[in-house]
Amino acid sequence: MEVDLAAAYERCRELHKRHGRTYYLATRLLPKWKRRHVHALYGFTRYADEIVDRTEDLAPAERAARLTAWSDEFLAGLAGAPTDDPLLPAVLHTIAVFDLDRADFAAFLRSMAMDLTITSYATYDDLLDYMEGSAAVIGTMMLPILGSSDPAAAREPARQLGLAFQLTNFIRDVAEDLDRGRTYLPDEHLAEFGVTRADLFAARAAGRSTPQIKALIRAEVARADEHYAAAAPGIPLLLPGSQACMRTAYELYGGILDEVAAEDYDVFTRRATVPNQRRAAVVARSLLTRPGTPTTAFARS
């Protein structure tokens, strides 16, 4: 069983390294014993996402059936049933070690199921309902692993950081999501700036944004920054050994939006990535920052 468990953790680590470049780098700053548990949570979320997004050649009903079958196996594992899934043993072990809230995992799987049938969101509240499971609960899953001097006070900032990271992904990946037939920019926000979904597809085809789309993206970045600001007070509340990791993740994800701003908020010319030189500088600065130092919110023009 120990060999199977080690193999499951390694499978999760490989998924994390391959697909979560920014967060994987930050995770390397954690105490070694914590890293595999973060890999396990990432592996869980990534594998479910791959069922939804990497099986597009299958009919929606079959994709839904695959997600349901995997979810059922996970829930059975929580109840003590054996599993031969290549990564679930690591996830189940991590949940048991930290007594993680099972409701968070149910909320996450609910949001993944939404991606099979929902391609757009009318309002920001509607999007937040989706992100409750796809992002906010990731923060509360992570918190017991990171540890905190005041878990109650750190809980909402952890949720806000999950939302900030997800909105960053939505902003960066507008073109990629359009290729999947989805938009995560709410219809009410598009309408505010006179943008239609057809305009987004046209910009994707042209490889450049219109002034109206740029204004929309600028507003979405400002909205994400509100979540980053709400998340910032939570990082100094983490245990000292976890703070460098989360400072790095905070700054690097926020740095993606700096790159979007540097392109004049045109998300169709290139996929925004943080240069390696800045990534290295952020890691060094995070390691040298005294635990408990307040985290600075982003200030963009």
Summary of the structure (lengths in Angstrom):
residues: 301
radius of gyration: 19.1
end to end distance: 54.1
largest distance: 57.7
contacts: 981
relative contact order: 0.11
helix: 73%
strand: 1%
